[in-house]
């Protein structure tokens, strides 16, 4: 289960980005899990925007463990996005 506080704590601990990977729709054994996770991610993105951390640092993707190519592409794209956004600005505030 993805909880709001866990997502926020990752950024507080210094994560530059957080990726939440969920199984695609009906192939998930936790039928509503992906939908609930998406709602939580969307909510936390609004919090990140409100506190100046940029909600684009948090993303959710539908994928399977077998789809390693897709997961690798998600990670590559996230790294590219981070090169534009820079490091987590909360780190400067904490030091």
N, C-alpha and C positions, 0 to 999 in steps of 0.2 A: 504494500500500500504506500502510495506517495502522500506524504503529509506536508502541508504548507511549511511548517516549522523546519522540517529537514531540508527543504529546498533553500530556505532563507539562511539557515545555519551554514550551508555550504559556501554561500557568498561571504558570510561573516568570517568564515575560516580562511578566506582568501581565494576561493575558486574564481577563475576568470569567466568560466562558463559552466553550465550544467545541462546535460543531455538526459532526457527521460525517454527510454525506449520501451514501447508497449507493443504487445502482439496485436496484429490486425484484427479488427472487429470480431467476426464470428469464429475465428480460429483460436480465440483466447479462452482458456478454461475458466477464467474469471469474467463472465459475460459482460458485466458493466465496468470492469476495472479500468479499461482504457478510456472510457468516456469520463469516469470520475477523475482519472489522472489528468485528462485534458482540461477539465474545468478548474482543477487546482492549479495547473500550470498557468492557465490564462489569468487566474486571480493573482497569483504571485507575480506575474509579469507586470500587472498594474501597480503592485506595491513597489517593484524594482524601479519602474518609471517614476513613481511618485517620490522616491528617495534619491533619485539621480544616479541609479546604477545601470539603467538601460535594460529594459525588458527583453531585448534581443539576445541577451546573454543566457537566457533560459529557453530551451526548446524541447518539444516533444515530437517523437517520430514513431510511426507504425512500422515495425520490422520484425523479422524472426531471427533467431540465433543462427539458423542455417544460411541466412542471407548475408554472409560476411562481406561481400562486395558493397552492398548497400550501407552497411555499418561503417565500413572504411571510408566511403564517400561522405557520409554524414560527418565523420570526424574531420576529414580534410576540409570540407566546407566550413565547419565551425572554426578551425584553425585560421583559415583565410579571413573569416569575419572578424576574428579577434585581432588580427594584424591591423585591421582598420580601426577597431574600437580601442585597442590598447588594453593594458592590464586592468584588473578590478580596481576602480577608484576608491573603494572602501579601505583598501590597504593603506593608502596615504592618510586617511582619517584616523586609522587605528594606531599609527606609529607616532 
